[in-house]
Amino acid sequence: MHAAQPNLSSSALSISCRNINVRFFTDRRKTTALEGLSLDVASGEFLTLLGPSGCGKSTFLRVVADLVKPSRGEIQVLDVAPQVARARRDIGFVFQDAALLPWRTALQNVELPLEVANGRARAGRATPRELLELVGLKGREDAYPHEMSGGMRQRVAIARALVSDPKVLLMDEPFGALDEITRDRLNEELRRVWREMGLTILFVTHSIYEAAFLGQRVLLLAANPGRVKEIVPVTLPEDRTLDIRETSEFVQLSAHLRRVLETC
């Protein structure tokens, strides 16, 4: 069974952007972080973003999340402006640093967005306790961050991002600081969570193998200025385990991604 390619009809889009430019100004110079970026992301798609440092991967996620305003261009998230989607709590964000509050337990950290919302958050499909079980932390609800490994803390961060029942999950190198074995395990876990919850995920990484394993498509960005270099479909089977990395199809895909990156 091969991966189902995303349905990019206009009625099934989570994200649609046209000619997005982002420029940052300082006293000394102007920096173009993104230029002419046009992209459609299907509802329920897992899109990985790959490219050299400074190519605008994180900036693009922040545009989607309404944390950075584009200098030019148009973007819609779930058929509305990003600020509307953010206000509706349709967007979740996971950073490289789990950023848990050290004086709160795992369960209390996951509950935090609901407390901050002060009753304004919609009822999620899963409770904080159920989300911790979903990410593999059943029995660790009362553990404090210093009592957990880095991988466990990132699992808590993912559960926290899901507690408001977002439709779009943005992940900015969430596993970049973890050891290889833990990272591999979380890659498998993340695909399971994605399939169970039907999320749209945008996942930034510097790892070719991670981008190929996780994504249904890989968006490769070139730097100076940040722009779309190529969008590569991933035709690997939908049901993936880490063993797939030993197949000729995976090796060929990874080799192609590497060749494109070398020209970015």
N, C-alpha and C positions, 0 to 999 in steps of 0.2 A: 504493500500500500504506500503510494507516494504522497508527499505533502500536498494538501489542497492549497492552491495558490489563492491569494486574497482576491475577493470580489471588489473591484474598484469602481463599481457603478456609483453614481453620485448619491443614490439613496442609501448607500451602505458605507459611507465614509465617516471615520472618527476625526480625521485631521485633513484639512485641505489648505494648502498655502500656495500663493502665486507671487513670484518675483520678490521674495523677502530679502531685504537688505538690512544689515545692522552695522552701524558705525559708532565707535566710541571716540570721544574727543577729550584730549588732555591739553595742558598748556603747551606742550611741545609738539604734539603731532595728532593726526587723525588715523585711526585704525579701522579697517573694514573687516569685521569679524565674519560676516556672511554677505554674499552678493548673488542676487538673482536666483535664490533657492525656490524651486517649485516642486511640490511633492503632494501626493495623495496617499493617505494611510487608511486602509480598510478597517471597518469595525471588526474587532477580534483579532487583528493581525499582530504578529510578533515581528517587529522590525528592529534589527540591530544596526548600530551606527559605528563605523570604523573609519579611522583616518589619523594622520599625524597630529602631534600636539599643535594646538593653535589653529586647527582647521574649522572650529566653530561648532563642534559636536555639542558641548555643554551649553553653548549660547543658544543653539536651536531648541534644546529642551526647555530652556528658560523662556524663550519666546512662546512656546506652546503653553507653559505654565503661567503666563502673564507676569513673569518676574522681570522680563526685559521687553521693552517696546521696540518693534521694528522701526527703522528709519524710513522704510518705504515698503510697499507691498501689502498684500491682504492675507489674512489667516482666519480660518474658522475651526473651532474645536467642537465637535458634536453639533454642527450646524449653527453655532452661535459664536460670538466674539470670545477670545480666551478669558477675558475678565468675567464674563457671565458664567462660563463653565467653571471657573475657579470659585466664584461666589456660590455656585450650586454644589460645590464640593465634588465635582465630577472628575477631578484630577488629583491623583496621588503622586508623591515624589519620594524617591529613596536615593540618598546621597552615598558617597563612598564612606563617609564617617556616619556610623549609626546614630550618633548624637542623642543617646539616651540620657535621661536625667538620673544621676547616680543614686539619688535618695529614694527613687521609686522602683518598685519591683517590675518584673517583666510585664505582668498583667496591668499594673498601674501605668506603665509607659504606653501600653497599647490603648488604654482607656483615655489617655490625655486629650486627643483631639475631640472626643465627645464632651469632655469637661469644658474645654476651651469654647466649643460651639454653644455651650449653655442651653442645650435643648434645641438648637437650630439645625443640627445634623439629622438627616433622615435615618430611619432605622435601617441598619445594614442587614444583609442576608445572613450574616454570621455574627455572633457575639464576640467580644474580645477573647474570651476563653476558648471559643471554638476556633478562632483564627490562630491562636497559639498552637492549638492541636493541628490545624491545617499545615502550619509551617514546621511541624515536627518537634514542638516544645511542650507537649503534654507532660505534666508533672514538674515543670520548671516555672510555673506561674509566679511563685513567690521568691524566685531567685533575683538578686540584685545584679546590676551590670558587672560589678567586679567579681562576681561569682560565675560569670559566663565567659565562654571563649569568644573570640572575634566572630566566628561563624554564627554562634548562638545570638550574639547581639544584632547581627544583620538580619537574622530571622525575625527578631522582635521588631526591628525597623520596618520590615516588609509587612508584618501583621499590623503595625501601627498605621502604615500607609493605606491599608485595605479597610480599616475599621469604619470609615465613612462611606464605604461602598462605592468607590470611584469607578468610572467606566474606562478611564485612561490612566495607566501607571507609567510614570517616567522614572528611569533608573540610570543614574549617572555613575558609572564605574563602581557599582555597589560591592563587587567582590575583588576589586583590584588590590587590596592590601592583605588578602588572605593567602594562606599557603595553598599549594596546588591541589592537594587531596580534598581539602575543605571546599575549595572553589568548585572542583568537579562535582562534588556531592550537591552543592547548592544549585549548580546549573541544572542538574536533573530535577531537583525539588522545585525550582522555579518553573520549569516547563510543565510539571504536574499541576502546580497552582494555577498557571495560566489556562490550562485546558479545563480545569474544574470550574473556574470562575468566569471564563469567557471574556477576559480583559483584552483591551488593546494595550500592548506594551512597546515602548521605545526604550532601547537598552544601549547605552554608550559603553564601549569597551576599547581597549588597545590590543586585545588578544584576537588574532585571526581565528584560532580554534574555537574560542568562545563565541565569536560572532557567527561562525558557520554552524556550530552545534545548536545554538539557541534559535536563530532567526528563520522566518519564512522568506524574508528578503534581507539583503545586506545593503545598506546605503553607505557608499564610500565617498568621503568628502576630501577634497584637495584644499591645501592651505594657500594663504597669501594671494588673493583673499579666499575665505572659506566658500566653497561652491561644490555642487554635485559633480563628482567625477564619473560615477557609474552606480547603477542600482542592479544588483545581482540577485536573481531568483535562486532560492535554495530548493532543490528537488529531492532532498533526502526524505526517507520515510517519515511519516508523522510520528509514529511510535519510535522514539530514539532512546537508546542507552549509550553510555560512553564507549561501548564497543564499536559503535558506528565510525569512530575516528580512525579505525584500522582498515576501513573499506576503501577501495580504489576511488569510489565516487567522492568520498569525503576528502581524500588526499588531493584529487584533481581540483575540487572546489577551493580548498585551502591554497593550493598553488596558484590558482587564478587570482584569488584575493591578494596574495602576496605580490604578484606581478603588477596588479593595478596600484597597490600601495606604493610600490617603488617609483611610480611615475607621478605620485601626488605631491 
